[in-house]
């Protein structure tokens, strides 16, 4: 389990919980990152535990869960980028 960090210790987690990330906390897309990001780490730990126990079926299921959660993290980051671009775009007349 030591090869997968806790959700608040990886690069994304440090950004999210640090000053740099918290300045975006008023955006729903930013707040929506937290749950799937935690799930990536939870599923990763569970996959490693399943592998260590020799349960390849459970490991595969956890890796699938990890991938789905990772895709959701990417989607939310893209939504945050869209939100930020909307805010900085010049107003059209």
N, C-alpha and C positions, 0 to 999 in steps of 0.2 A: 504493500500500500504506500510505501514511502516514495514511490516513483510518480504518483499522482498527487499533486498538491491539494490543499484545501482551497475552496472556491475564493477565499479572500486573500490567498497568497500567490496566485498565478498573476501574470501580467494584467489580464483583463480585470481580475478582482482588485488588484492594487489600484488600478485606474478608477474602477467603479466606486470603490469605497474611499478613495483619496480625494484630495481637493479638486484635482483636475476633472474627475467624473462628477462629483457632487454639484458642480456648478450647472449641470444639466438636469438636476433632480426634479425640476418643475415639468419636464417632458414625460408624458405617459410612455412613450417609446423607450426612454431611458429606464424608467421604473420597471418596465416589462422585461428588461434584461435579466433581472435578478433571479427569478424562479428557474428559467431554463438553464441559466449559467450554473446555478447550484446543482441542478439535475445532471448536467454533464459530469461534474465531479463525483456526485453520488453514484451514478451509473458506472463510472470508471472504476471506482473503488470496489463496487459490487462485482464487476467483471473480473477484476484481479482476484477477489476472494473466491469466486466461482472457479476460476482457472486453478487456483491453488488447491481447491477441494476436488479437482478433477471433473467438475460438472461443466462439460463443454456446451451443453444445451443452454443452461442458465447463463453461461458466459456470453454466448451468442445473443441471447435476448437482451442482456445488459448492454452489449455493444450496439445493438440496434437502438435501444433507448438513448444511449449516449449520442449516437449519430442524429437521431430526431431532435434531441435537445440542442445539439450543436447547430443544426440547421435553423432552429428557432432563434438562437442567439444571433446568427448572421442576419436573419430577417429583421430582428429588432434593431440591430445596428444600422441596417439599411434604412429603416423607418426613421431612426434618429437623424441620419444624414439628410433625409428628405425634409424632416422638420426644421433642421438647422438651415438648409438651403432656402426654404420658404421664408424663414425669418430674415435672412440676409438679402433676399432678392429685392431689387428695387420695385416699388409699387407701380403697377401698370395703370395707365389712365384710361 
